[in-house]
Amino acid sequence: MGDRQVVIKTVEVMAVVNSNGDVTLQLPPDISPGEHRITLLIEENLT
């Protein structure tokens, strides 16, 4: 296998999750269009 270079960015945005589990969010313009691998961390307000 050949070498592979990746860039990992941390982006903090607000997201809306509906009752079906669909997520809507707006990424900043410096994220290029196309397929991306995303790790999602969900912070729930428990108060």
C-alpha positions, 0 to 999 in steps of 0.5 A: 500500500502507498502512503496516504496523507490526511488533514483532520479538522475540528469543527464545532457547529450546532446541529438539529436532530429531528424525531426520525434521527435526521441531522441538519447542520451547516459546515463552514466554507473551508470544508470542501464539497465531497465525501468525508469521514466524520466522527460525531460527538453529541453533547446533551444538555441534561439539566 
